[in-house]
Amino acid sequence: MKETIIERLNAYRAEMKKSGIAAAIIPQTDAHLGEYIADYWQVRRWLSGFTGSAGTLVITLKEALLWTDSRYFLQAAQQLEGTTITLMKDGLPDTPSIPRYLASHLVKGETVGLDGLLFSSGEIASLRSSLEKNGLKLDTNFSPVDAIWTDRPSLPSDKVFLHEEKYAGKSAADKIRDILLAVKEQGAESILISDLAELAWILNIRCSDVACNPVATGFLFLSPAGSTLFIKEEKIDAPVKAYLEAASVTTAPYDSVLTFLSALPASATVLVDATQTTYRLIDTLGSRAIPGASPVPLMKAVKNQVQLAGIRNAMEKDGVALVGAFMEIEARLHDGIELTELDVADILTRYRSRQDLYIGESFETIAGYGPHGAIVHYSATPESSSTVRPEGLLLIDSGAQYLDGTTDITRTIAVGNPTEAERHDFTLVMKGHIALATAIYPEGTRGDQLDALARQFLWKEGLSYLHGTGHGVGHFLNVHEGPQSIRLNHVPVALRPGMLTSNEPGLYRADIHGIRCENLVLTVDAFTTEFGRFYRFEPMTLFPWDLSLFDTAIMTAEEINWVNGYHQEVYRRLSPRLNDAQKTWLADKTRELKK
């Protein structure tokens, strides 16, 4: 495979020479600027062999480099070995940005090439400005992939299906009405939607175009005079077509969107979010584009009462599935039956698939044993899958898609007698989890204002983690959803009641173990005083923590009480759905934690 990657890089360089390109930038995204993408758009993966969901490849005539974040440092180092591609650890002080690297390695007058369908308008403006300051040019129409990727997959043709209003809680017609009212307030008449999750949410449609994310590949143009969905028309059957027509939405071929936009009258005003819309689309609109913030992410993030009822039901089903799965994992270890990381993932899928309204995984299960747990987004392969032995820690990060909700949970368990160091590390992480879980915060509070609560106990010992503490979660949609998040860098979106967000601090010791403790939490009202409204988090995930890993000597009474209270709620909610053996197991796992 390493030799194949080198051959592909050389073939790409040959195309660069033909076009007079000195350096090319290949991002990990699609024409919808998605994080998770269909195989057709996996250009960076095909060229580099790196399978992480984030990272940008830069190819010059002499070098190749890949920038990725801390989640993938270990994985990227392993997958890039022998490919001639240099790993650039994005976010570290000594790692230059891509524009800075290009400025220092290219000669004035040389050209940087990229595909303008894969970059936002804002990214292009920033990159162009940086390059021009250093005498470099930018070509936004460089896309030679089809010339060298001869067996490139086609765009997905899977059938679209309706996400019924008994799960969605609101009709597509009502959503479109509300969106256009918000668009009008920003001085525009219509709006162009590129984000696949937004499109799916607005129209109450789902599909299987992207693994684990039930979205359909398309663009959506909304206007008072009628709306158009640009999609491969063979994906739409009669019931879906009728539902769309009832919401005044017609369909057109996916690849006709640029022609449609260019034919709009000069007087048209189309709201476009420069962070979510590619440069090529906005460039085609020209003066008809009205820059602004799409109102859809916030509407989508605040779940309605029907969705919240479904999410609570999905969490109970997921908890039941996990009880069965973890019981089997324990039994196999106890009986000396071989258990690999891939076996763990298969067991989880098997138990979840038995639950009502189950559709599939919400992301590829991360089952990292021992040192593999320190690879934040580790994905076991037949070659890498470790055998779990009765010692050390096993980190399991997994989730499911149900018609009534999306789940995402991480548990770190001891598969033998935990050491003092393992218990200490785990408890530090849990202290941070509890501090965030019990936070009371005023209306208007952002996630970045709460993030330090989860890190404070690690920081006191000179420890930390580099990923965010929390991300939004969709409703039978993408497991990673904005606009809210809980992280160190500034996030200009306040947490609101109805937002579902993860709480997942961690600690990763390279070549030793990884620890992450994750629940999904819902922002809800706490109380109102003369100082205004205050919010809190309601835990939504229902599954016990490993009691053997708590070091109560470094815990406060309040922290111990929180664990016990959470475990009581887990047992209360799950036990009616369990058989006797499962109830006995869960009762033991949720027994009282004492000082």
N, C-alpha and C positions, 0 to 999 in steps of 0.2 A: 504493500500500500504506500509506503514511503516513497518508493521509486515512482509510483503513479502520480503522487502529488507533485513531485519535482517535474515530471513530464508536463503536467497541466500548467504549472507555473511558467515553464518555458514556452508552451504554446500561447499562453496569454501574453507573454512578453513579445512574441512575434507579432501579435496583433497590435500591440502598443507601438512597435517600431513602424508598422505600416501607416499608422495614424499620427505619428509624430508626438506620441504621448510619453513623457518622461517618468510619470508616476500615476498609478491608478488607485482609487479608493473603493473598496467593496464592503458595504455594510451588511450586517445580519438583519435584514428586514425585507419588506415587500413594498408594492406600490400603495399599500395602505398604512405603512409605517408601523407594522405590527411587531410584537416581540416574539410571538409564536407564529410560524409561517408554514405554508404548504410546501411540498417537495419542489414544486416548480421554481420557487424563489430561493432555494437553498444554495445559492451561488457561492457564498463565502465558505460554507461547509464543504462543498464539492472541490473548491480550489485549495483548501487548507487541511482538510481532514479533521479539523476541530469541530466538535459537535455541540458546544455550549450555546445557550440561547442568546448570549450577548457577546459582542466583539466585532471589531472592524479590521479588515485586512488591507494592508498597503503593499502594493507591488511596484518596485522600481525596476529599472533595467538590470540592476545588479543585486538587489536585495528584496526580501519579503519580510514583513513584520506584522504581528497581530497584537492589537490592543484589546485587552479585556479586563474586567473588574475582579475584585478580590474573591468573589464566589468561585471563580474558575482558574485561579492561579495554578493550583496543583494539577487540575485536570488538563489545562492547556499545556503545561510543561511536559506532561506525559505524552499527549497526543501529537505535539509538534516536534518531538524528538526525532531527529533524522530527516526532517522535511526541508531543511535549510531555512525555515521560517523562524524568526526571532520573536520571543514573547516579550511584549511591552506591558508591564504591570500598571495599568491605568489607575490613577488616583494616588499613586505614591509620589512624594515630592521630587524624586530624581528622574521620574519618567516624563519626557517631554510630550506635549500634546501633538496630535498629528500635524496641524499647521506649522508648529514650531519645528518639528522634525523635517518637514518638507522644505521649510525656509533655509535650514542649515545644510541640507544635502543636495538641493537642486541648484542649477545655475540660472541666473536671471535670463528671462526670455523663454524658459522652458514651460511646458504645459502639463497641468494635472488633469486627468480625465476621470469622469464618473457618469453614472446613469442618473439623470435628473428625476426619474420616476421613483428613485429610492432614497431621496433626501427631502427633508422639509424645506420650505421656502426660507425659513429662518436660518437653517443650517447652511444653505447655499450662500445667503447674504453674508453670514459671518465668515465662512471659508473664503469667499471671493475677496472680501475686504482684507483678510490676513495675507492672502497670496499676493494681491496687488501691491501691498505695502513692501513686499520683498521682490517685486519685479517679475512675479510668476503669473501665468495665465490659467484660466479654468475653462475646460470644455465639458459642458453638462449633457452632451449627447454621445458619450463614449460607452457603448454597451456591446462588446464583441463576444459575449458568452455563447450565443447560438452558433457562432462559427466554429467553436472548439468543443462545446458540450453537445455532441451529436445525438446522444440518447437522452437528452433533457426530458424530464417528465412533462406531461401536458398539464394545463390548468385543471383543477378538480371539476368533475362532472356529477358529483353526488347529488342526489335529490334533496331539495329543501323540504322541511316539514314545519307545520305550525306549532308554536308553543302556546297552547290553549290559554284563553283568558282566565280560566279557573286556576291556573298556576301564575300567570303574568299579572293578574289583578287589574289590568287596564288595556283598553283596545288600542290598536295601532292608530285608528282615526283620532282618538282623543290625544294620544301622544303627539301626533303631527300638529294638531291644533295648538297645543301648548307650546311646542317648539317654535312654530311660526310666530306666535305672539311674542316670545322672547327674542326672536330674530328681529322683529319689527322694532323693538325697543333699542336695538343696536344700529338702527338706520338702514337696514337691508330688507329686501322683499323675500328673498329665498336663501337657501343654505345648501352647500355641498357637503355631504358626509362621506368620508373615506374610511374611517375606522370601522372595522368589521363587527366589533362588538356593539358599537353604537347602532349600526345598521340592523343587526339582529334584534337588539332591544326595541328599537323604534317600531319595527314591522311585526314583532312577535313571531319571528321565524328563526329556525335553527337548522344546522347542517353539520356535516362531518368533514369539511374541507381542510381543517387544521387539526392535527392530532390533539386530543384532550380538550380542545376549545370548540364548542359547538356553533361555529360561525359559518356564514356563507360568503364566498368571494364576490364582491360587487361594490359598486358606488351608488349613492342615493342622492338624488336632487329633489329637494322639497320646495314647493312654491304654492301660493294660494290658488293658482290656476290649475293645479294638478302636479303630481309628482312622478318621477321616473326612477326605476331601479335598473341599473345597468348590470346585467348578469348573463351568464350562459343560459340561453332560454330553455335548453333541454333540462335544466335543473328544476324548472317550475312546472308542477302538475296542476290539474284543473282546480282542486280545492284551494290550493295556495293562491292561484291566479284570481279566483273569485274573492278570496279574503282581501287581497291587495286592491282589487278593483273597488271593493266596498269602501276602502280608505282613499280612493282616488289616486291609486298608484298603478301606473302602467309599466311594462318592462321593455327593455331595449338591449341589444347585444352588449356584452361586457366591454369589448374593444371599441365601442362607438362613443365613449364618454368624451374624448377629446374633440371629436367632430361636433358633438352636441354643444359642448361649452363654447367652441369657437363660433357657432351659429347663433348664439344668443344675441338679442338686440343690444346695441351699444348702450341703451338706457337701463339695461338689467342691472340689478344690485344683488350680488351673491355674497353672503357672509361666508368667509373661509377662516378657519383657525390655522394660522401659519405653523403651529407646532404639530398639527395632525394631518396636514395636507401637503402633498409633494410639490416640489418646485415646478414640475412640468405642468401640473393642473392649474396652479395659480398663474403661471406665465401665460398659459392659453387664455385664461379669463381676462388678463390685462387689467384695464381700468374698471372693468365690471366687478372685480374682486373687492369686497369690503372686509378689511382685516378686523378680526374680533375673536372673542372666546366662544367656542361652541357651548350652548347651554345644556347639551345632552349629557356630558359626563356627570354633572352634579345631579341632574334628574335621575339618571340611572343608578347613581350611588346611594341615594336615599330610598330605601326599600319601602314599598307600601305594605299595608297590613296583611294583604293576601300573601305577598311574598314572604313576610316575616313568619307567618304561620307555617308556610311550607318549609322555610329554613329550619325552624324548630323541629318539625317532623323529620326532615332529612338528617338532622344532627342525632336524633334518637335512633334512627335506622342505622346510621353510620356507627354509633356507639355499640349497638347490638352486634354488628358485623365484626367490629374490632374485638369485642369480647371473645367471640368464637375463634377469630384468627390468632389472637395472642394466647389463648388456651392451647391451640394446636402447636404454636411455636414452642411454648413451654414444655408441652408433652413430648415433642420430638427431641428436644434437648435432654430432657430427663431420661428418656428411653434410649438415648444414644443413637438415634436415627439421624443420618446426615442431614444437615440443614445449611443451605448456601444462601447468599444474599438474594439470588434470583428466586430461590424457593420462598423466601419471605414475601417477595412481591407477588408471586403467584398465589400464595395463601390469602393475602389480603384481597386480591381481586376475586378469588373464588367466593369468599364469604360476602363481600359487598354485592356481587352479582346476584345473590339470592334475595336481595332486598327489593321491595316494591318500588317501581319507577326508576330503577337503576339504568343508566345509559352507558357509563364507562368511567375511566379514571379522569380526574381533573388535571393531572399531570403525571409524568412517569415516576413511579415510586422510587424514592431514595432510601435504600436499605444499606447503610454503611456500617460495617463491623470494624471495631478497633480503629486502625489508622485511616480506613476509608471514611469513617465518620467525620474526619477533619477536612474532607473535600466537600465544600459546602453544597454544591449541586452535583454530587457524585451520582453516576448512573452505572449500575453493574452491567457488565457484558459477560458472555460465556468465557471470555479470556480472563477477565478481571475478578469475576465473582468469587469472593472468599467463602470458605467454610466457617460457619459460626461454631466456636468452641465454648465450653462452659467456663469462660473467664472473660473479663473485659466488658466493654460497653457496646451496645447495638443501637444506632440511631435510625429511627424509621420515620420518614416524612412522606405522607401519602394523602390522597384525597379522592373524592368521587364526584361524578356528575349524576344527579338525580333530576327528574323533571321538576321537582319542587325545591331544589336547592343545590348549592355547590359546597363541598366540604374540603378542609385542608387542616391537617393535624400533624404535629411532630411529637413523638415520645422517645425519650432516651431511656433504655432499660439496662440493668445489669444482668448479664447472662451467667454470672458466677457470683462468688462472694465479692462485693465491691471493696476496693481498697480505700484507705483513708483519703488519698489524693483524689480519687474518682468522686467520692461523696462530697468532698470539699468543693470541687469544681462544679458539680451538679447543683449544690445548694446555693452557691453564689449566683448561678444563672436563674434559679428559681426565686431567689430573693428579688431579683430584678423583675422577673415575670409578675410576681405578686405585687410589687410596688406599682407597676403600671396597671395591673388589673384592679387595684383598689383606689386608683386616682380619682379625685373629685376635681373638676375643672370648670371654669366659667365659660359661658357662651362666647364664641369667638376664638377659643383656643385651637391652635394648630398642632399637628402631630410633631413637628420639630421642637415645640415647646415642652413636650412630654417625654421625648426620647431619652433624655439623661436619667430619668427615673429608672429605666431598665438597665442602664449601664453602670450606675453609681457604685455598686458593690464590687464589680470587676475593676473599675478604675482605681478604687482604693488599694488594690493589690497590684496595680500596674498591668492589668489585663484588659482586653477589649475584643470586639469583633467588628468587622468592616462592612457587613451588610446592614441594610435597614432593619428596624425592629418590627415594622408592621406595614402591610400593604392592604389595599381594599380588595374585596372579593365580590365577584359577580353573582347573579342569581341564575343558575343554570346557564352560566356564561364563563368568561375567562376567570381563572383563579387569581390572576393578578389584574387588578382593576384600579383605576384612579377615580377621582383626582386626589383623594386624600391618601396620605401615608404617614408613617411614624419613622423618622430618620433624622440623622444629624444635620443634613443640609436643609436649607430653607424650603418649605413647602407652603405656598401661599393659599392654602385652602383650609378653612376651619372645619373641625369635626362637628357633625350634626346628628341629631337623633335619626335613626334609621340607617346609618352607615355601618356596614359590616367590615371589620378590619382585623388583621392578624396581630397577635402579641407573641413574638418569637425571638427573644434574646438567645444568644448562644456563646459558646467558647470552643475554640478549635486549636488543639495542640498538634502540630504537624508530626506525622509518624507515630502518634500515640493514640489519641481519641478525639471525637467531636461530641459536643453536647448542644442540643437545641430543645427548647421547651415551648411548644406552640399550641395556643388555643385561638379560635376566632371569637371576637368580642363585638358586641353591639353597643353603639352609643345610645344612651337613653337618658331621660330626665332624672335628676337626683332630687333637687328641691329648688325653690325660688326664695330669695331673701330681698331685702332692700337694696342689695348690691347686684341683683339680676338673677338670671337663670343659671343653674349649675348642672353639669352633666356627670355621668359615671359610665363605666363599662359593665355590661351584663355578659358573663361568659356564655357562649353558645355551644361550644364543643363539649361533648360529654364522654369522657374516658379518664380513668384514674392515672395518677402519676406513680412512679415506682417508689414505694415507701422505703425500700431498702437503701435508697440513694440519698435520703435526707440526713444531713448532719444537724440534728436539733440543737447542738451546743452553740451553733452560731446563728440560730433563729430566734426571733422574738416570739412572745406569746401570741401576738396578733397574727404573725405569719403562720404559725402552727394552726391557729383557729381558722384562718382562711383555707388552708389545705383541708382541714376536717369539714368545714362547711361546704366546700366545693365537692368533696367526696360524698357527703350526705346527699347532695342534689343529684350527683351522678347516679347513685344507687336508687334514689326515689324515682327518677325519670326512666331508667333503663330496666329495672327489675321486673316491672309488669310485662315486659316483652321477652323475658328470658325463661329458659327451662330451669329445672331445679339445680342441675349441676352448674349451670352458668351463674345462677343466683349465688350459689355457695362460693364460687370463684370470685365473683365481684364483691361479695361481702367481705372476703378476706383482703382483697386489694383496696378496699375503701375503709378498712378498720381504722380506729382512732390512732392518730400520730401523737405520740407523747414526748415530752421534753426528756 
